[in-house]
């Protein structure tokens, strides 16, 4: 349903509303002293933010020229990663020095700052959408249109399958990296940060490497799945730390390369009138796969070992990448299914 909202109204206002709601909820977290209330507020924050990322990705093509989309997505990704690193460090310092209240207030302030910056973007009235559709009946009709488009479009349909497989393969291995560090690589707790630094370094430099050479080539969405899949298999077999760090740097490069290329390809391929629903649907598929993966991987890690979980996840992810290369890439230039909705 978030996708319908994104496609119905000015996407700036969807993002601003999400920011202001999260700012209010973060402020509530700053002052609550009851664990059940804190959990409810945290869940509400996650729900309030569900429209932000798909709205941002759907909005970008209306702000920059098509040939600048890859560069814009690269800047956006890199800024987001760098900001998260700096913000985490700043919040950690506040938490250690002053406690949780200033840390959550700082978090709330960042959402307000984001909303103010979004107000500076040029307004884009989606009048044709407002005039075409009424209230609740039109809303559900648009939701059905979005699902029908996803089922019929030769690009989006296999992409949903690939993203579902990829998220199921990586959700658990990402969450259990700390378990791999202690049980398989036999690292001390303080050494776990080296693994995170390796991933972060790769993620920061990735968008400036292969996408700069190949452009928004759809193959760059799926080759990273193949090489991360192989990397996860190797992480489940090998234990030397230098090899693990090299694999994780490559993983970071692949993740960032795939992320900026994925956004660019979908933005170019999917028409504006349906783009919010497509991005929201892809996000739901990814999140569902991740949640299922974490539950399954946690169960299996206690029974067959973390190494086997990584090997199994690597096999599934490699398969997802191959399916993407065979099924999705050839369809990335095929005519869309939007005419079936008219």
QUIRA-V51273 format. One record per run of one state. SS is the DSSP state (2 for helix, 1 for strand, 0 for the rest). FROM is the first residue (numbers start at 1). LEN is the number of residues. If there is no record, write none. Layout:
# QUIRA-V51273
ss = [SS | SS]
from = [FROM | FROM]
len = [LEN | LEN]
This chain:
# QUIRA-V51273
ss = [0 | 2 | 0 | 2 | 0 | 2 | 0 | 2 | 0 | 2 | 0 | 2 | 0 | 2 | 0 | 2 | 0 | 2 | 0 | 2 | 0 | 2 | 0 | 2 | 0 | 2 | 0 | 2 | 0 | 2 | 0 | 2 | 0 | 2 | 0]
from = [1 | 2 | 9 | 11 | 32 | 35 | 49 | 52 | 61 | 66 | 99 | 100 | 120 | 127 | 133 | 136 | 153 | 156 | 176 | 177 | 185 | 189 | 207 | 210 | 215 | 219 | 238 | 241 | 270 | 272 | 305 | 306 | 334 | 338 | 342]
len = [1 | 7 | 2 | 21 | 3 | 14 | 3 | 9 | 5 | 33 | 1 | 20 | 7 | 6 | 3 | 17 | 3 | 20 | 1 | 8 | 4 | 18 | 3 | 5 | 4 | 19 | 3 | 29 | 2 | 33 | 1 | 28 | 4 | 4 | 1]
